[in-house]
Amino acid sequence: MNVRRLSKLGATALLILAAGCQRSPEAQAVTRETTAAGATAAPSSTPPVLSGTPDVAALVARVQPSVVNITSEHEVEVPRDMPGDPFGGDSPFGWFFGPNRHGRRPPVEPFERGRKQQALGSGILIDAAGHVVTNAHVVEDADVVRVKLADDREFKAKVKGRDPQLDLAVLELEGAKDLPAATLGSSAALRVGEYVIAIGNPFGLGHTVTMGIVSAKSRTIGAGPYDDFIQTDASINPGNSGGPLFNLRGEVVGINTAINPNGKGIGFAIPIDDVKDVLPQLLGTGHVARGRLGVVIQPVDAGLAKAFGLDRPRGALIAEVEPDGPAQKAGLQSGDVIVEVDGTEVQNAHDLPRMVARHAPGSKVKVKVLRKGETKTFEATLAALADEQGKGAAPSGPSVDSSGLGAELMDAPDGGGAVVRRVRPGSAADEALAPGDVIVEVDRAPVKNAAEASEQIGRALKKGPALLRIERDGRGLYVVIESTSPR
């Protein structure tokens, strides 16, 4: 999904032109007569709230003091402009207006200089001492951060902690005390269709209030391994980044962070429960330490569910186990389907990284798996989350034509399986395999070379769908070959 973070914009100026109109003497007379007769009551300065509807105005007045506007500055490198050039150095007109306006174009200097760039965002006060939660991208590479409150007080702020994985940051306001803090609610209790209110600083228009509903929960937008966003149609725009999403009880249920630029009314917020999980670490150490199980996983679709004996697509399939990692030491194997972690069901593969990451390194977790139709439980001691490293590309060499599969295979080095060299369009392998894939298992049995893989695949396809374990881009993956006949 194409999404866009909501900061990194300069201030936007608005010019508003208003034209009044004067009522006719007849209309004025009618108004005076009606008022004198008492037939029409004067309009109320505060419209009454209808029975059963929320008093949004009162709610906003209560929570708005806890919302802040954020301006961050950082230096960027740009091509050097000519002095006194109001059009910029690359303008075809600029050189007529600077010191060299008499027709001699100045030489281009082969160096750059720094220039200050502003980014606008929003935030929410979480305690009276002046700690503010916002998005990490709002203050990324910032040299100076300033925070403005609803009552126009301004504070200089320092970045106390950052979590790029969740796109969160905590700021500390210098010299602040007794500030109006917000109440953090529960995103787990939030219901789809529930009314929510967003307050922020869109396009530099501070403390803008919009209202909508929760459109969906647990959205994956491709922002990282811990995607779990609230989708809302409450209007949010560039500059809303880091601002709060409130429920009608005035509790913060999310932190606005992204929009879909291709659609109106599609915005995303980080669930406040995820924020509360990492806040103690951000306030205490300035960074977040997450646990790591040491497995490569993949989703379980209908074909894989049938192949692994599941009643329905669920859980996270282990495609690869890290050598000497926590999972291998605990006894987990590739082909295991993780269905529970510490008694909590794993609905799909996307749930597992978040469930594991909530535990600190060194924590012990119980992992329930389905292995060859049997349920087994293992206890794993989590390691610290580290960057993943890919493996090398597959080599070239003599090939074997696996006609039943519809792919040309060649030997992997050192008896490491069969490399897919070509895939015939419309064949059984067309949608499941790609050139460069390395087939290492057929129906849970290891294969050493192309000839062995071709023979076992042909034998398996005579009985029904074949389950292959492959390596793609250095990572393990299971695929199901459904048919032997060309399509």
C-alpha positions in Angstrom: 0.0 0.0 0.0 1.3 3.4 -0.9 1.3 5.5 2.2 2.8 8.9 3.1 4.1 10.1 6.4 2.5 13.4 7.5 5.3 15.8 8.3 8.3 17.4 6.5 6.4 20.4 5.2 7.0 24.1 5.6 4.4 26.4 7.0 1.5 27.2 4.6 0.1 30.7 4.4 -3.6 31.2 3.8 -5.2 34.4 2.4 -8.9 34.6 3.3 -11.1 37.2 1.6 -14.5 37.9 3.1 -17.3 40.1 1.6 -20.3 41.2 3.6 -23.7 42.0 2.5 -26.2 44.6 3.9 -29.8 43.6 4.5 -32.5 45.7 2.9 -34.5 48.2 5.1 -37.6 45.9 4.6 -35.7 42.9 6.0 -34.4 45.0 8.9 -38.0 46.1 9.7 -39.3 42.6 9.6 -36.5 41.6 12.1 -37.4 44.4 14.4 -41.1 43.7 14.3 -40.6 39.9 14.9 -38.3 40.5 17.8 -40.7 43.0 19.4 -43.6 40.7 19.1 -41.6 37.9 20.7 -42.5 35.4 18.0 -39.0 34.4 17.3 -36.4 33.7 20.1 -32.9 35.0 19.7 -30.4 32.3 18.5 -28.5 30.6 21.2 -24.8 31.3 21.4 -24.2 27.7 22.4 -26.5 25.3 20.5 -28.0 22.7 22.7 -26.7 19.1 22.4 -29.4 16.8 21.2 -30.3 13.9 23.4 -28.1 10.8 22.7 -25.5 12.8 20.8 -22.0 13.5 22.1 -21.0 17.0 23.1 -18.0 17.2 20.9 -17.3 20.8 21.6 -17.1 20.2 25.3 -14.8 17.2 24.7 -12.5 19.2 22.5 -12.3 22.0 25.0 -11.3 19.5 27.7 -8.6 17.6 25.7 -7.2 20.3 23.4 -4.7 21.8 26.0 -2.8 18.5 26.0 -2.2 18.6 22.2 1.0 20.4 21.0 2.4 21.7 17.7 6.0 20.7 16.9 8.5 22.5 14.7 11.8 20.8 14.0 14.8 22.3 12.1 17.6 20.5 10.5 20.3 21.4 8.1 20.2 20.2 4.5 22.8 20.4 1.7 21.6 22.3 -1.4 23.4 23.6 -4.5 24.8 27.1 -3.8 22.5 29.9 -5.1 23.9 33.1 -6.4 23.8 36.0 -4.0 20.9 38.3 -4.3 19.1 35.9 -6.7 15.3 36.0 -5.9 14.5 33.3 -8.4 17.1 30.7 -7.3 20.3 29.8 -8.9 18.8 27.6 -11.7 16.3 30.2 -12.8 16.7 31.5 -16.4 15.7 34.9 -15.1 17.7 35.1 -11.9 21.0 36.3 -13.2 19.4 39.5 -14.5 18.5 40.6 -11.0 21.7 39.9 -9.0 25.0 41.7 -8.8 25.9 40.4 -12.2 22.8 41.7 -13.9 24.8 43.4 -16.7 24.9 40.3 -18.9 27.9 38.4 -17.5 26.8 35.1 -16.0 28.8 34.3 -12.8 30.8 31.1 -12.7 29.2 28.1 -11.1 30.9 27.3 -7.8 31.5 23.6 -7.3 30.4 23.3 -3.7 27.3 23.3 -1.6 26.3 24.9 1.6 23.9 24.0 4.4 20.4 25.5 4.6 17.8 25.2 7.4 14.7 23.2 6.7 11.6 23.1 8.9 9.3 20.1 9.5 5.9 20.5 11.1 4.2 17.9 13.3 2.0 17.3 16.2 2.3 15.6 19.6 0.5 14.8 22.9 1.5 15.6 26.5 1.6 12.3 28.5 2.5 13.8 31.9 2.7 17.0 33.8 6.5 17.1 33.7 6.4 17.9 30.0 7.0 14.6 28.1 5.5 14.5 24.6 4.8 11.6 22.4 5.1 12.1 18.6 6.3 10.3 15.5 10.0 9.6 15.1 10.0 11.0 11.5 8.8 14.4 12.8 12.1 14.9 14.7 14.4 12.8 12.4 17.9 14.4 12.2 16.5 17.5 13.9 19.0 20.1 15.2 16.4 22.2 17.0 12.9 21.1 18.2 10.4 23.6 19.5 7.0 22.8 21.0 4.0 25.2 21.2 1.2 24.6 23.6 -2.5 25.5 23.0 -2.1 28.5 25.3 0.8 29.8 23.0 3.6 29.0 25.4 6.7 27.7 23.6 9.4 25.3 24.9 12.6 24.1 23.5 12.6 20.3 23.5 15.2 17.5 23.4 14.6 14.0 22.0 14.6 11.7 25.0 14.0 8.5 23.1 13.3 7.1 19.6 11.8 3.9 18.3 12.1 3.9 14.5 10.5 0.5 14.3 7.1 1.9 15.5 7.9 5.4 14.3 7.7 6.9 17.8 9.6 9.5 19.7 9.4 11.0 23.2 10.4 14.6 23.7 11.3 16.3 27.0 10.3 20.0 27.3 13.0 22.1 28.9 11.8 23.9 32.1 8.3 22.6 31.9 6.1 21.7 34.9 2.4 21.3 35.8 1.3 20.8 32.2 -2.1 19.4 31.1 -1.5 15.8 30.3 -3.8 13.5 28.3 -5.3 10.2 29.5 -4.1 7.2 27.5 -6.9 4.8 26.7 -7.1 1.3 25.2 -6.8 0.6 21.5 -7.8 -3.1 22.1 -11.2 -1.9 23.4 -11.7 0.3 20.3 -14.5 -0.9 18.0 -14.7 -0.5 14.3 -17.4 2.1 13.6 -16.6 4.0 16.8 -16.4 7.8 16.6 -12.9 9.3 17.0 -11.5 12.8 17.0 -8.1 13.9 15.5 -6.4 17.1 16.7 -3.2 18.3 15.2 -1.2 20.8 13.1 -2.1 20.1 9.5 -0.3 22.4 7.0 0.7 24.6 10.0 -2.9 25.2 11.0 -2.4 24.5 14.7 -5.0 22.7 16.8 -7.3 21.7 13.9 -10.1 19.3 15.0 -11.6 16.7 12.7 -14.0 13.9 13.5 -14.7 10.5 11.9 -15.0 6.8 12.7 -12.6 3.9 13.1 -12.7 2.4 9.6 -10.7 -0.8 10.4 -8.1 -2.2 12.9 -4.9 -4.2 12.5 -4.1 -2.7 9.1 -0.9 -3.7 7.4 0.5 -0.9 5.2 4.0 -2.1 4.6 5.7 0.2 7.1 7.6 -2.5 8.9 7.4 -5.9 10.7 5.2 -4.4 13.4 2.4 -3.0 11.2 -0.8 -2.9 13.3 -2.5 0.3 12.4 -5.9 1.8 13.1 -7.5 3.1 9.9 -9.8 6.1 10.3 -11.7 8.5 8.0 -11.2 11.4 10.5 -9.4 13.9 8.2 -5.7 13.9 8.8 -3.1 15.7 6.6 0.6 16.5 6.4 1.5 18.1 9.8 -0.9 15.8 11.7 2.0 13.4 12.3 2.4 12.5 15.9 -0.9 14.0 16.9 -3.5 12.1 19.0 -6.6 10.2 18.0 -9.2 10.5 20.8 -12.2 8.4 21.6 -15.4 10.1 22.8 -14.3 9.6 26.4 -11.4 11.9 25.8 -8.8 9.1 25.9 -5.9 8.8 23.4 -6.4 5.6 21.4 -3.9 6.2 18.7 -1.0 8.4 17.3 -1.7 9.6 13.8 1.2 8.7 11.5 0.4 8.1 7.8 -2.1 8.7 5.0 -2.8 7.0 1.7 -2.2 9.7 -0.8 -4.3 7.9 -3.4 -7.5 8.1 -1.4 -9.3 10.7 0.6 -10.4 9.8 4.1 -7.9 7.0 4.6 -5.5 7.7 7.5 -3.6 5.5 9.8 -2.7 5.7 13.5 -0.4 3.7 15.8 -2.5 1.9 18.4 -2.0 3.4 21.8 -1.5 -0.1 23.4 1.7 -0.5 21.2 2.8 3.0 22.4 2.3 2.0 26.1 4.3 -1.2 25.6 7.5 0.8 24.7 7.0 4.0 26.7 8.8 2.8 29.8 11.9 1.9 27.8 11.8 5.2 25.8 11.6 7.2 29.0 14.2 5.1 30.8 16.9 4.3 28.3 15.9 6.2 25.2 15.6 3.1 23.0 13.6 -0.1 22.8 15.1 -3.6 23.2 13.0 -6.3 21.6 13.2 -10.1 21.9 14.0 -12.3 18.9 13.0 -15.9 18.3 15.3 -16.5 15.3 13.0 -17.8 12.7 11.9 -16.8 9.2 8.1 -17.2 8.9 5.5 -17.0 6.2 1.7 -16.9 6.1 -0.4 -20.0 5.9 -2.8 -19.9 2.9 -5.4 -22.5 2.1 -3.0 -24.7 0.1 -0.4 -24.8 2.9 -3.1 -25.3 5.5 -4.2 -28.5 3.7 -0.6 -29.6 3.2 0.3 -29.2 6.9 -2.9 -30.7 8.2 -4.6 -27.6 9.6 -8.3 -27.2 9.8 -8.1 -23.7 8.3 -5.4 -21.1 7.4 -3.9 -19.9 10.7 -0.7 -19.6 12.6 2.8 -18.8 11.3 4.8 -21.3 9.3 8.5 -21.6 10.1 10.3 -21.5 6.7 13.8 -21.3 8.2 15.4 -21.6 11.6 18.5 -19.5 12.4 21.5 -21.8 13.2 22.2 -21.7 17.0 19.4 -19.2 17.5 16.8 -19.3 20.3 14.3 -21.3 18.2 16.8 -24.0 17.2 18.1 -24.3 20.8 14.5 -24.8 22.0 13.9 -27.5 19.4 11.8 -25.7 16.8 12.2 -26.8 13.2 11.4 -25.6 9.7 7.9 -26.8 8.8 6.5 -26.3 12.3 3.4 -24.1 12.4 3.4 -21.8 15.4 -0.1 -21.6 16.7 0.4 -20.1 20.2 2.8 -17.9 22.1 2.5 -17.9 25.9 -1.1 -19.1 25.6 -2.2 -16.5 23.1 -3.3 -17.8 19.7 -1.4 -16.7 16.6 -4.1 -15.9 14.1 -1.8 -15.2 11.2 1.9 -14.8 10.5 1.8 -11.1 10.9 0.9 -11.5 14.6 4.0 -13.3 15.6 6.7 -10.5 15.3 4.6 -8.2 17.5 3.9 -11.0 20.0 7.6 -11.9 20.3 8.8 -8.2 20.3 6.7 -7.4 23.4 9.1 -9.6 25.4 12.5 -8.3 26.4 15.7 -10.2 25.4 16.4 -13.0 27.8 12.7 -13.6 28.4 11.4 -17.2 28.3 8.3 -17.8 26.1 6.3 -21.0 25.5 5.7 -21.7 21.9 3.1 -24.2 20.8 3.5 -25.6 17.3 1.8 -28.1 15.0 4.3 -30.6 13.7 3.2 -33.4 11.4 -0.3 -33.4 12.8 0.8 -33.4 16.4 0.8 -30.4 18.9 4.1 -29.8 20.7 5.1 -27.0 23.1 8.7 -25.7 23.5 10.2 -23.1 25.8 12.6 -20.6 24.1 14.8 -18.0 25.6 14.7 -14.9 23.4 17.8 -13.1 22.1 18.1 -9.4 21.2 16.7 -8.3 17.9 19.4 -7.8 15.3 19.7 -6.9 11.7 19.1 -9.7 9.2 21.7 -10.6 6.7 20.9 -12.1 3.2 22.8 -14.9 1.5 24.6 -15.0 -1.8 23.0 -15.6 -5.2 22.6 -19.0 -6.7 25.3 -20.2 -9.1 24.9 -21.4 -12.7 25.7 -24.8 -14.2 24.3 -27.8 -16.1 20.5 -28.1 -16.0 17.8 -30.8 -15.8 14.4 -30.3 -17.4 11.7 -31.2 -14.9 8.9 -31.7 -17.4 6.3 -32.6 -14.7 7.0 -29.4 -12.8 7.4 -27.2 -15.8 10.8 -25.8 -14.7 14.4 -26.2 -15.7 16.6 -27.1 -12.7 20.3 -27.2 -12.0 22.4 -28.5 -9.1 23.1 -26.3 -6.2 26.7 -26.4 -4.9 27.8 -29.0 -2.3 24.6 -31.0 -2.5 22.4 -28.1 -1.4 19.4 -28.9 -3.5 18.2 -27.8 -7.0 18.3 -24.3 -8.4 15.4 -23.1 -10.6 16.9 -21.9 -13.8 13.8 -21.3 -15.9 10.0 -21.6 -15.4 7.8 -22.4 -18.3 4.8 -19.9 -18.6 1.5 -21.7 -17.8 3.2 -24.6 -16.2 2.5 -26.1 -12.7 5.5 -24.1 -11.3 4.5 -20.8 -13.0 2.9 -19.1 -10.0 4.8 -20.9 -7.2 8.5 -20.7 -8.4 10.8 -18.1 -9.8 14.3 -18.3 -11.4 16.9 -18.4 -8.7 14.8 -20.3 -6.2 16.6 -23.2 -4.6 14.5 -26.3 -3.9 15.8 -28.0 -0.8 12.9 -30.3 0.2 10.1 -32.1 -1.5 7.2 -33.3 0.7 9.4 -32.7 3.8 12.2 -34.9 2.4 15.6 -33.2 1.6 16.9 -33.2 -2.0 20.6 -33.0 -2.9 20.6 -32.1 -6.6 18.4 -31.3 -9.7 17.9 -34.9 -10.7 16.7 -36.0 -7.3 14.4 -33.0 -7.0 12.9 -33.7 -10.4 12.3 -37.3 -9.6 10.7 -36.7 -6.2 8.5 -33.8 -7.6 7.3 -36.1 -10.4 6.4 -38.8 -7.9 4.7 -36.4 -5.6 2.6 -34.8 -8.3 1.2 -38.1 -9.3 -0.5 -38.4 -5.9 -1.6 -34.8 -5.6 -0.2 -31.3 -4.6 3.5 -31.3 -3.9 4.9 -29.4 -0.9 8.3 -27.8 -1.7 10.6 -26.0 0.7 12.7 -23.4 -1.2 15.2 -20.7 -0.5 14.5 -17.4 -2.1 16.7 -14.3 -1.7 18.5 -16.1 1.1 15.3 -16.9 3.1 13.4 -20.1 3.5 9.9 -20.5 2.1 7.2 -23.2 1.6 5.2 -23.4 -1.6 2.6 -25.8 -2.9 2.5 -27.0 -6.5 -1.2 -27.7 -7.3 -1.3 -29.2 -10.7 0.9 -31.0 -13.3 -1.0 -29.9 -16.4 -0.3 -26.7 -18.2 -2.9 -23.9 -17.9 
